[in-house]
Amino acid sequence: MAQRIFGPIRAAGVQIEEKEGDKPITPGALGQVGYAGLFEKGEVGKLIYCQGKNAFTRKMGGLIADGQAPDACQNYADLAAGAGGMWLVRVTDGNELKSEITLYAKRPVLTPMGKLVAKNGGRWGGKAYNFTSEFTGVGDLTEITLTTGFTGWKTDQLKGGSLVFAGIANKSYAIVGNDAAGVITVSADQKMLTDFGAGTDFRFYVAIANEGKALSVLVEDGEEKPTTEFAVSVYVDGAFVKKWANLSIDPASPRYWVAKINEDGDNFEGTAVDLWTGAPTADVRPASHYGVSSAVTATVLTAVTENHETVSPGGAVPTLAMGTTTDEMLPQKVTCTVLAGDLTFSAVSDKHGALGTGTLGTAFAPTMKWAPPFMLDNGTGTLVEDDVVTIWYKPFAPSSLVGGSCFPDKANAPRVKFRIVANDHKSVTVADGSDMTDDGAPGDQFQIDAKVELAGGRDGHADITDAHYNQQAWDVGSSPFNRLRGKNVGLVKFATPGVTSTSVQKAGLAYAAAKNHQYRYEVPANVTDEVSADGYVNDTLGRSDYAVVSWPSYGYVNDPASGTENRQKLCTLTGRIHGREAAICRNYQGYHKAEAGVDAVLTGVLDIPTGDRLLDEEMLNPRGINVVKKVQGNFVSWGDRTLWTDPNWKWKHQREQMSYYEQVLIEAFDWIVFQINSTDTQGLGLTSLKSFFLPEWRKGAIRGKTLDEAAIIKIDAENNTDATMADGDMFADISLRLADTVERFRIRIGKQGIFEAAA
């Protein structure tokens, strides 16, 4: 078969004909798993690959209370010890929400210029949230529930927050959940109705804090061009992740900040949104905090925390004076619209709704504690009906700037900075011995470089159903796992760790069987006897050559979230079993060695639900139910059976080995499609197959005295007739002698007969 011809075709001269070379088959990856489940983070609807625990943590987050897929992944990574790899699909109920933060331009001060948004939804990016409203009356209260009438919340969106009533002094209630109809439930030992008594103030406040678990960013001047560019550093739960050191606000620049952040292939944390519509001048670049000081002492800088803008066709320029503000008051935009009569205005917060009606020239006190008081009055010209004054209020989050740097006069002394040791909502205190008055003065433009946290993230776990798993992960036609095709990953062992739903497990098996992979069942932890385990597996879930199971499927392990020693939790063993299997597969360079036995130790397992009693393996093993049991002081994975329907595939390692070969071969021969159907092409195919199976024979994966005995490969005129060639087919018939396993070591021993030595 000629691949290329160089030189003359019809003319005289030397012609070079480059012959087709051998087509080697690249072995597939080993020890791969595919898990679907609830995760703390991760892009929804995508196939996400993680090699090891560090990659998993960065892409998918940590352990969560709502599911055990993260436990399985961490356990897999620990026991695989560098072998294998994880292909993951994050399942949600569709209600997740991304956290975000608004970035403000340096000048005009406190003007929004863009946003940073978490890469995907979830509380991982920052769950901080505040809401206030009024309930209709005491009839909406019970001792532990409040019917708010608000229908904008998803199920359990408020879980972990606090509930405060304006009509109940000095009392906060821990929220344990809420429903989509707006009913909030607090802890069962509370007495809200009794505490409220005959009160008449029906305003309530809901607050959720990040509590240190959030995506945060540090925005500072650019490293190479500090006067025209800026830098963004990213932190997750306070730990540094990455930095973009030189970013431009100019869309025409190769350093344009939105493109640099959003197109970074190593960015699993956030995306950028440009909100600026004017000219991209250097003044527009953001900082963590930038503003004008109202007072400066040696160690304390007090900031102006607000600015305002006016839309007045008549050209009115009003004055704004802030009242006494407190640490409780939150960042927001307050829109004041002048009403008929030109003396009053309505005030509406973008975060907290209507704040009431005020009078020009008179101090305005909002109807709720989170909005700042102020006085709006005519200055130059007169405000008239429908004129709008927008107030941007941007206080500091109390104590959030500690450890950061304060530049008291950034414009004139750009390198002079002081270490922040404390802050409230409008002032920062720097370290003792500092003297900011040498460089700063009231009216100077200050800058603060400190981490600021994102807020508003929401998980998508509360309303999860079987249908979400089945549609998002296990649908044969649309699953993200379909993207495994073409990646040469070999056999993938699928599971839905921690989920024992019949519907989900059957759907997972159906997917694995359709794609020639494997699915690991899990038996509920409350099934603790052999008859029930057998009935659950065989009658409830059903048998398949592509299904495997170990019982018990759950074990007791240390609970890292308990905060105390000797605290245990019941956890799926799927990740540990798969991790140990991946390590054995790597050590033997294939699936031909049964991944079980005394070396298949499931480290970290302290106990199992069946206790220390001996399991009836005489009953379980022939039925394909492998066991987890204690051997020589360790819990081990014991058994090499599938839940076979075809007795030819009762051995787990042989089914895995054959699926692995088939997965590799189906991706290895795309090159032969549309080649000339000839004996030459048949020869190339035969050579490729022999070269692939030769190392398999040498390592004992297939057995025989010779390769031809271990792997009979036939591609010739007998199975490729003129008729088959005319139909466009080329047949390769392969018969393999797969490696067997020792399931029983049968020792035959007896007494020798009486004998005498010959003299």
N, C-alpha and C positions, 0 to 999 in steps of 0.2 A: 504494500500500500504506500503510494507516494504522498508525502505530506506537503512538500514544496519542491518546485523545479526552478532552478536558476540557470541562466544562459540561453542560447538560441533554441528556438522551437523548430523552425523550418530552415534557418540559415546554417552555414557551416560554422563549426566551432565546438568548444567544450561545453557540455551541459552537466550540471550537478543535480542529481535527484536525491533529495533528503528523505530517507526512509522513516516510516513511522516507528517511534520508539515504544518500549514497553510502557504499559499503563499501570503503575503500582496502585494498590488499594491502601488508602490511609486508614489505619485502625481508628475506631471511634473512641470517644472518651469513656472512662470507666467510673462506676460508682455514682452516677447521677441520680438525683431525686427531683421530683416535681410536687410542690405543696401548694394547695389553695387554702386560704384562711383569712382571718382577721389579723391585721397588722397595725402597728402604731402609725406607720407612714408608708409611703410608696405610691407610685402612680397607678391609678385604677385603670383596668382594661389593658394593661401592658404586661408583657412577659419580662420579668426582672431576673437577671442572673447575679448570683452572689458566690464568690469563691472565698470561703472562710468567714469567721465571725466579724472581723473588722468591716468587711464589705457589707455584710448583712446589717450591722448596726447603723452604718451610714445611710444605706438605701432604705431599710425597712424599720429601723427604730429598735426599741427594746421590748422587754416583757410587758404584757398588758393583763388587766384583770378579766377582760371580756373573751379571751380565747387563748388556746395553747399552741397555735401555729408558731409563734415566736419561740416558745420553749423548745419545740421540736427542732427548729432551725439551729438554735444555740447548742442544743445537745448533739445534733448531727455534726456540727462543726468541731465540737470538742472531741468526739470519738473518732471522726474521720481523720483528724490530725493532718490536714493538708490534702487528703485524697478527695476525689469526687468534686461535686459542685451542686449548687441549689438553683433550681428554676422555680420562680415563685409568682403566684397570681394573688393580688390583694382583692378581697371581696368586701364590699360595703353594701349598706342599705340605700345608698344614693343620697343620703342626707349630710354627707361630710361637707365641711366648709373650710376654706383656706384662711389661715391667719394672715395679717398684713400690717404694714405700718406706712404712714405718710411721711415723705421727705419734704422738707421746707427749704426754699431758696434762702441764701444769705441776705440777698437784697432783691426785691422788697422783703423786709424782715417778716417772718411768719407767713409767707405765701407758699402754698403747696406747689411743688414742682414735679413730683413723681411719687410712685409707690414701690415698695418691695413686698412681694407676695410669696408666701410659702409655696414650694414646688407642688405640694399636694395637700389635700385636706386632712384635718385632724388636730386634736389638741396638742400634739407634739410641737407645733409651731408657735404655740401661745394661746391659751384658752381664755385669757382675760376678757370679761364681758360685764357690762353694766346695763341695768334696765330699771325704769321706774314708771309707775302708773298708779291708778287708784282703783280699788275694788268698790263694789256698789253699796255694801253694807255688811253688818255683822252676820247676816245670813250666809255670806260667802265663806265664813270661817268655821272650822272645827278645831279640835285640839291639835291636830297634826296636818290639816290640809287647808289650803287657800285656793278658792276658785277665782282666778283673776279675770276671766273672760277674754284673755289674750290668746289668739290662735296662731301666733307666728313662731312658736317654738316646736322643735322636733322632740320626740320622746327622749327623756333623760338628758336633754341638752344642758339643764341647769344642775345636774348631779355634781355634788362636791362644792357647790356655791353656798352663799349665806343669804338669809332672808331677814330683813329688818323692817319694822313698822314705825312710821312717824308717830303713831299713837301709843307705842310701847317703849318707854324709856330704857336705855341701857341694856337691851336684850337683842341677841342675834340667834337665829335658828339655822342649824345645819340642814341643807337640802339633800334629801336622799334620792329624789327623782321628781319627774314631772311627766304629764302626758301631753299629747298633741292638742288637747282641748283647753290647755292652760291651767290645769290643776297641779299645784305644787304640793309635794309631800315632804314633811320634815321628819326628823328622828322621832321614834315612837314614844320617847319619854317626855316629850314637850307638852305644854298646855297653852297653846296660842289663844284659844277662845277665852280661857280664864284670864290670861294676862291682859287681853284687850279690854275686857269688861264692858263698860258702857261708853267706850271711847267714840269720838266723832271724826277723828282725822283718819281717813281711809287710804292715805298714800302709803305705798310699800316700795321697798328697794331690794333688788336682786344684784348680788355682786359675785363674780368669779375671779379669782386671782391666779396668776401664772404659777406662783409659788416656786419660782426658780427653774421650772421646766418649760423652756421656750426657745425658739429661734431668736437670736438677737444679732444686731449689726452695729458696728462701729464705723461711723462716717467721718472722715478726716480729709485733710488736704492731700493732693496727689504727691507721689514720691518724686517724680521727675520734674513735674511742672506744678509746684504747690500754689501758684497764684492764679492758675487757670483751670486746673483739673482737680479731681477728688479721688479718694480711695474708699473702698468698702471692704471691711473684714467681717466674716461670718462666724458665728459661734452657735453651737447647739448645746443647750443646758449648761452654758458658761464655758464650754471647751472650744478652743479655736479649731476651725475647720479649714478655711481658705481665705485668701485675700485677692482682690482685684486692685492693684496698686496705682494704676494710672487710667482714669476714666474721664471721658469728655462728655459734655452735655450737647455737643454739636452733632446732629445726625449725619453730617457729611464727613465726620472724622472717622478714621479707622479704629479709634478708641471710643467710639460712641457707646455710652454706658449700657444702654438697653441691649445692643447687639453683643457686647462683650460678655454680659452676664447670661443672657438667654441662650447664646450659642456655645457656651462653654460645656463640652462633653463631660467634664468632671464636676459639674454642678448638680448636686442632688438636693439642694436646699431651697433655692428660691428663684423667682423671676422678677424682672423689672418692668414697670409701666411708666411711660413718659406722660406727664400731665401738662407740660409747659407748651404754650402755643405762641409765645413771643419769640423775639430774637434770642439765640443761644449765647448770651454773653457770659463772661466769667462770673459775674455776680449771681447768676442763677444756680451755680453749683451748690449742693447741699452740705450740711454738716450735721452731726448728731444733735447739736443745739447751737443756734446762732441768734444773737439779738442785741439789744441795747440795754445797758445798765442804767438803773435809776439811782443807785448808791453804791459806793465802793469804800471799804475800810481796809485795813491791813490784811485781814483774814476773811472778810465776808463781802461777797458781791451780790447785790440784789438786782434782779432782772425786771425789765418791763415784759410782762407776760401776754400782752395783747396788742393787736393793731386793728384797724377798721378801714373799710372802704365804703364809699357812698355812690349810689346810682340815683342822680337827681337831675332830671332834664332842665330844671331851673338853675342849676349850678350851686345849690346849697352845699356848704362845707360845715357839718356839725362838729361839736366837741364831744369827747367821750372821757368820762372819769370813772375809774373802777372803784368799787366799794371795798370793804374788808373781805379778803379772800382767805380760804383755809386749805389745808391739805386734802380735804375731802372732795374738793371741786376738781372736775375732770376736763381734759381737752375737748373742745367742741367748737362748732361754728354756730353763732346765734344770729338769726336773720330778723331784723326789726323792720316792720313795714308800717309806715305812717297811715293812720286811719282817717276817716272823715272828720273834719273839724280841725285838722292840722295840729292838734295838741297831744294826741295819744298815739300809741303804737302797739302792735302785737309783737311778741317775741317768741320765736320758735327755734329750738335747738335741733341740729341735724342728728344728734345722738339720742335725745331724750324727749323730743316732742314739744308741745306747747308749754311755754313757761309763764304765760299770763299776759296781762295788758298793763303797760306803763304810761306815764305822763312825761312829756318833755320837760326838762328842768327839775324833775323830782327823782330822788333815789328810787331805783327799781329793784325790788326783792323778788327773785324768781319763786315759783311755787314749790320748788324742790331744792334739796341741799347740794346737789352736785353741780349746779350752774352758778356762775359768779354774779354778784350784785354789781350794778353800774348805774351811772346817770348819763343819759343822752340828752343833749340840748342843742339849740340853734347856735351856730357860731357865725360864720360868714354866710349871709343869705338866710332864707327861711325854708325849713322842710315843709313839704306839702303832701297831700294825700297821694299814696302809692309810691312815694320816695322810699328807697330801701337802704338801710345801713346794715352792713354785714360785719360782725365782730368775730375775729379769730382769737380764741383764748387757748394758749398753749403753755400750761404750767409744767414744771418738772414733776416726775413721779418721785415722791419722797423716798430718800435713801438710795435711789437708783443710780446716782452718779458717783458714789463712793469708789475711789480708786482711779477715777478718770482725771483728766487734766483740764484746767481752766486757763484760758488766754484772756486776760482782762482787757487788752487793747489789741485785738487781732489785726486791725487795719494798720496800725503804726508800729507795733512791736510784735510781729508775727511769730517770733520764736520764744517769747517770754511766756512761760507757763508755770502753773502751780498745781500741786497734787491735792485733789479734793478728798476731804475726810468726812464730810457730812453735807446733806442738803435737805431742804424742805421744798414746798411747791414753787417758791420764787427766789430763793437765795441758796448760794453755795458757800460752804466754809472750807477754807484750805488749811494746810498744815500749819501748826504753830511755828513761829519764826519767819513766816512769810510776810511780805509787805507789798500788796498789790497796788498801793497808792503811788509807788514809784513809776508805774507804767499805765495804770488805769484810773479813770475818773468817771463820774456820772455823765452819761451821754455817749460814752465810748462803745464801740461795737465789740462785744465779747464772743468767744467761741468756746464750746465745751466738747472735748473729745471723750466720749464715754459710750459704753454699750447701751443700746435701747432695744427693748423687747417688742416683738410682734404680738398681736392680740386678735381675738375673735375666732380662733380655730374651733372646729366642732368635729367630733368623731362620727363615723357612719356605722355604728354597731348596734344601737338599741333596737331597731326594727328589723334585724336580719331574719331571713326565713330560708328554708331549704331552697326555694326557687332562686334566691340570689346566688347561692353556691352553684346550683345546676346550670343556670343561665350564664353566669360570668366565668365559670371555670370548666365545667364538664360538658358543655354542649359540643357534640362531635363536630358540628359544622363551623362554629364560630369561636371556639375556645382560644384564648391567647396561647395556649400550649401548642396549637397548630404551627406556631412560628418556630418550633423546634426543627421542623423539616428543613434540611439543607445545612444544619449546623454540625452534623456528624457527631452527635452526642451519644450514639449507641442506645443501649437500653436505659430507659428512665423509670424509676420506681416512684409511682404516684401515691399520694395519700392526702387526706383532709384531716390533719392531726387535731385530736381533741373533739372531733365531731363524730358521733355515733348514730346520727340520723340514718334510718334505713334508706330513705329517698336519696340522700346525698351519697352514701356509700355505693348504692347500686348505680348511680349516675357516674361516679368515679370509675367503677369497674367497667361499665359500658364504654367509657372513653378509652381506658387503657387497652381493653380487648380490641376495640376498633383500630387502634393505632399500633398494636403489637408491642405493648409495653406491659407493665405490671402494676397492680393496685394492692395496697396493703389495707386490709380491713382492720377495724378496731372493735373489740367486744366491750360493752359498757362495764364500768368498774364494779357495778353491783351484781354482776353475774359471777358467782364464786363457786359453782359446782360444775362438774364435767357434763352432766346431762343437759343443764341449761346452756352451757357454752356451745355444746354440739348443736342443740336445737336452734340457738340464735344464729350460728354461722350457716348451718345447712338449710334450715327451714325459713329463717327470716331474710337473710342476705342472699343465700344461694351460692352454688359452686361454680367454679370456672378454672380453666387451666391458667388463667392470667391473674388469679386472686391468690394471695397468701395471707396468713393470719398467725399471730402469736398470742397465746393466752397464758396468764393475764396480759391485757394490752396496756394496763396502767400500773404504776408503781409509786411508792412514797419516796419523795426526795426532799432535800433541804429547800426551804422557801426563802429565797434571797430578799423578798419584799417584806418579810415579817419583822425584820429589825432585831430579832432575838435569836439566840442559839437554840438548837434542838427543836425548831419549829418546822413542821413538815407540811407538804402539800401533795395531793394526789395528781400525778402528771402522766400524760401519754408517754409511752415508751417508744413510739414510732421513730422519733429522731435519733434516739440512742441506738436502736436496732439498725436503722439505715446507716448511721455513722460507722458502727462497727463493721457492717457489711462492706462499706466503701473501703475501709482500711484493709480488710482481708482481700478484697478484690484487687487493690493496688499491690499488696504484697505478693500475690500470685499472678499478677498481670492478666487477670481474666476471671470469668465467672465459673470456671471449671472446678474450683474448690468450694465445697459446701461452706457457706458463711455461717457456721454454727459450731458449737462445741465449747470445750473448756477455754479456748482462746477468744471466744466471742463474749468477752466480759462487758457487762453493761454498767460501767462505772457510775457512781453517784446514786444508785438505787439502794435505798435503805430497807425496804420491805415491799411486799406485794399483797393485794387484797385477800389472796387465798392463804396467807400466813405461811407457817413452816411445814404444813402437811404435804405429804407426797402426792403428786398429781397422778391420775390414772393414765399413764402414757400408753398402756396397752389398748385403751379405748380410743384415745385422742389421736395418736400417731397414724394409724391406718386411715383415719378419716381426714387427714390432712391438716390437723390442728397442731401446730408447733407450740412449744411451751417455753415459758421463762421460769427458770428454777435456780436454786442455790446449789452450786457445786464448789467444793473446796473453799467455802467462805464467800464466794462471789455469786451474784446473780448473772446468769449467762443466757444467751439465746440458744435454744436447743431444738433442733429439728430442721429437716431439709425437704419438706413436703409442700406441694401446692394443693389447692382445693380442686383437684383435677376432676374432670369429667371424662377425659381420654386417659386411660391408664398409661399410655406411652409418655405422658407428661406429668407423672406423679412426683418426679424429682424436681425440686425447686431450682437447683443450680443448672439442670439441663434445660429447663424452660427459659431461664435467664440467658444461658449461653446461646441457645438457638435464636432467641429474639435479638440478642446483641448482633450475632452474625447477620441476620436478615436486615436489621436496621443499617448496618454498615454497607452491605451489598446493594441495598436499594438506592443509596446515595452515591455509590462508587462508580456506577456504570452509566451515568448520564452521557459520558463521552461517546459511548457506542451507538447511541440513538442517532439515526440518520446517516450512519456510516454505510458503506457499500456492504450489502448482505452477501458475504463471500467466505470461502475457506480461510482467506488471510485474516479477515476480521474474527472468525471463529478462533483462529490460533492466538490472536492477541488476547481475546477473552480468556482462553484456557491458561495462557501464561500468567495473566493477572491473578486468576483464582488460585493457581498453584503457589504463586509467590506470597499470597495472603495466608494460605493455610499452612505453609511450611513452618513458620515460627509457632503457629498454634500446635502443630504436631510435636515440635521440639520441646515445648514446655509442658506437654502432656495434656493439653486441653482436648485433643482428639487422640485416640489411641490406636496403635497398630505397629507392626514391626517396621513398616515403611510408610511414607506419606501416601502412596497409592492405596495402601491397605486401610489407612485411617480416613482418607478422603477420596472417594471415587468421583471423579469429575468427568463428565462426558459432554463434549461439544463436537459433534462430527456429522457425517452424512446420514447416519442412522436416525438421529433425532432432529436433524435439520434437512428435510427433504426439499425437493423442488417446490412442492405444494406449500410447505410452511414458509419457505423463503418468499414465495409469490404473495403470501398473505402478510408479509412484513414482519414475520416472527423469526427470532433466533432463540433456540432453546439451549440452556445449560442445565443439565441434571446433576445434582450434587447429593451424594450420600455420605453422611458423616458418622463415625463411631465416637460418640461423645463420651467424655470421661465419666466413669461411675464413681460412687462414693461408698465408703464403709459406714453403713448404718448400724450394723451389729458385728462385733468382733466375737466370733463363735469359737471358743476354746474347747477342744475335746481332750479330755484327760482321763486316764484310768490306771489301774495297778498292773504292773508287768507280771507275767507268769513266772513260775519257779523254773530256774535253769541252773545247770552246773557247767563250770568251765571245763573244757576238754584238757586232759592231762597228757 
